[in-house]
Amino acid sequence: MFDFGNVNEGQCLAISTVDGPVLITAGPGTGKTYTLVQRAIYLIEECGVKPENIFIATFAEKAAKELLTRITNEFSDRNISVNVNEMYLGTFHSLCLRIIIAILKIITSDQQQKTILCNQKARL
């Protein structure tokens, strides 16, 4: 049985919803990060969802790094062996870039990838 800890009804619903995506919006200090961490743990531990099927997007790079750190620590505390790098976790921009690169690897040759990625880096 999953330990939801001290969460309110809305957080419990966000953590345990398994059908479709969940959008979490709330003010500062309301437990958004905690809820997202617990949701990732719940999906993997209780529902058997593979890490590569989890997508968590934030606006800020600082928030993405904090989520990665907390999820990693929570897995470690629970003795769960998961490669969090397989999860799609980051800013909207970094996740879109990751998806574009993955698609490019499928549809282009190595030389075309290098040209496209070099051009992309030059623009950044």
Buried (B, 14 or more C-beta within 10 A) or exposed (E): EEEBEEBEEEBBEBBBEEEEEBEBEEEEEBBBBBBBBBBBBBBBBEEEBEBEEBEBBBEEEEBBBBBBEBBBEBBEEEEEEBEBEEBBBBBEEBBEBEEEEEEBEEEEEEEEBEEBBEEEEEEE
